[in-house]
Amino acid sequence: MNVEEIVEGVTKGNRKLLAKAISYVENEHPNSKEILRRLYPRTGNAHVVGITGFPGVGKSTIVSKLTEEFRRRGKSVGIVAVDPSSPFTGGALLGDRLRLEGADVSKNLWLDEKVFFRSMGSRGRLGGIAKKTGDVVKLLDSAKYEIILVETVGAGQSEVGVLEVADTVVVILMPETGDDIQVNKAGILEIGDIFVINKADLGGAENVERWIKYMLSLDEETVMELSKLSHAEESRLMERLRWKKPVLKTIADRGVGIKELANEIEKHYEVLKKNGVLQKKRNERAKISAIEIAIEEIRAEIVRRYKSLLDGEIDPYTVADKIVKEVLRC
Amino acid sequence: MKIRVLVAKVGLDGHDRGAKVLARFLRDAGFEVIYTGLHRTPQEVARAAVDEDVDVVGVSLLSGAHIPLVPRIIQYIREYGGNPDEMLIVVGGTIPHDDFPKLRDAGVDGIFIPGTPISEIIKFIKEKLPEKKKGGK
């Protein structure tokens, strides 16, 4: 299939060609960069929402319920769900789609023309998303899906990769996953714009809620205090205070709290748009991906061009110096 | 290129131990495996096969309803713009030998009955998929 055919298909809402385009991008097919380049001008309209949290907290169930809710609000929904690939075999069990509600309930999301669900293996990338998740999001964006939900790998404490692709990050927690020290550690809990305590019907939900709220109040205090000391970090920290991070409780499998969650997601997007942060985030991201693409191509070129030098006996530091000197000169 | 496999349970059949064990073994064989969960309709399986752009569709049936259900999955894959001639369609479960020709005529590439060693299924996929892809192009 040629670039032209795929670009036109994606633009016109042809699911089969969108599916193929995603495979091209995932497999780093030689045509994939050209496809993305052509479709890029059509991107930027979707609200990209990251859904992250520990394994088993209910990310996929919440994704299904949110999809249903946004469809009710008349919006089309694209979903990219990432599960881990084996570091040994490269294989993966992609088990997020099965939570998507089908014919057994009133609304069949499997057959909804305005829903596109794609499962991805993380394929060696750490951080909660796959290397190509951002590009797959761009494809869905260019195919005019209005809300794009990115479900991460079940994340531990430091999987903050979803920040690279999402405008809004929803962190899902559940009762009995630790105490007030756990919630004040750096990492995943710093990246949430919205916090959700799922399985709120289990005992202990109130404790998690209290600790998260306490953690968020400390955020505000530290910003205020730090702003007295330095100016360097001040503006970045202040930015975080422009949005009061909500803490919600849900019982996802019964649909409890989903409307409120969808409301907060929409509200956050409006705030991002209004205060200019959205554009800033996206510009920053475009810059980073340009650097990444360039570095990747340079890396491949280095491996090709300096094979004999790399295979030689010289120590790696000297080899690196030689390569850098030569590469940067041209 | 990664081989993507959809492992599907379709219709009123609640027995998914086999499908889950198979999904796990296929994972260990290096495939990306998408499991559909129970009680899917032929349309849902077909839609997933197209949107997920899988190379192999494996349907597990222990209900005896393979004759009405499996050909429909293939038919809907075509209807949704997919090309079942480029995919490997395999069926596993309690399939009587008498029904093999009917399934084969409908476009099924491989049929695996209880007791089949999983290595045989993996070997089948690895050998037959490249042939099928070439044939479809």
Boltz contact constraints between the chains, C-beta under 6 A:
constraints:
  - contact:
      token1: [A, 16]
      token2: [B, 50]
      max_distance: 6.0
  - contact:
      token1: [A, 16]
      token2: [B, 81]
      max_distance: 6.0
  - contact:
      token1: [A, 19]
      token2: [B, 51]
      max_distance: 6.0
  - contact:
      token1: [A, 19]
      token2: [B, 53]
      max_distance: 6.0
  - contact:
      token1: [A, 23]
      token2: [B, 53]
      max_distance: 6.0
  - contact:
      token1: [A, 27]
      token2: [B, 1]
      max_distance: 6.0
  - contact:
      token1: [A, 89]
      token2: [B, 28]
      max_distance: 6.0
  - contact:
      token1: [A, 89]
      token2: [B, 30]
      max_distance: 6.0
  - contact:
      token1: [A, 90]
      token2: [B, 30]
      max_distance: 6.0
  - contact:
      token1: [A, 91]
      token2: [B, 27]
      max_distance: 6.0
  - contact:
      token1: [A, 91]
      token2: [B, 28]
      max_distance: 6.0
  - contact:
      token1: [A, 91]
      token2: [B, 30]
      max_distance: 6.0
  - contact:
      token1: [A, 91]
      token2: [B, 31]
      max_distance: 6.0
  - contact:
      token1: [A, 92]
      token2: [B, 32]
      max_distance: 6.0
  - contact:
      token1: [A, 93]
      token2: [B, 23]
      max_distance: 6.0
  - contact:
      token1: [A, 93]
      token2: [B, 27]
      max_distance: 6.0
  - contact:
      token1: [A, 93]
      token2: [B, 33]
      max_distance: 6.0
  - contact:
      token1: [A, 94]
      token2: [B, 34]
      max_distance: 6.0
  - contact:
      token1: [A, 95]
      token2: [B, 35]
      max_distance: 6.0
  - contact:
      token1: [A, 97]
      token2: [B, 34]
      max_distance: 6.0
  - contact:
      token1: [A, 98]
      token2: [B, 35]
      max_distance: 6.0
  - contact:
      token1: [A, 98]
      token2: [B, 36]
      max_distance: 6.0
  - contact:
      token1: [A, 98]
      token2: [B, 37]
      max_distance: 6.0
  - contact:
      token1: [A, 102]
      token2: [B, 44]
      max_distance: 6.0
  - contact:
      token1: [A, 103]
      token2: [B, 41]
      max_distance: 6.0
  - contact:
      token1: [A, 104]
      token2: [B, 39]
      max_distance: 6.0
  - contact:
      token1: [A, 110]
      token2: [B, 44]
      max_distance: 6.0
  - contact:
      token1: [A, 110]
      token2: [B, 47]
      max_distance: 6.0
  - contact:
      token1: [A, 111]
      token2: [B, 43]
      max_distance: 6.0
  - contact:
      token1: [A, 111]
      token2: [B, 47]
      max_distance: 6.0
  - contact:
      token1: [A, 119]
      token2: [B, 34]
      max_distance: 6.0
  - contact:
      token1: [A, 119]
      token2: [B, 52]
      max_distance: 6.0
  - contact:
      token1: [A, 121]
      token2: [B, 32]
      max_distance: 6.0
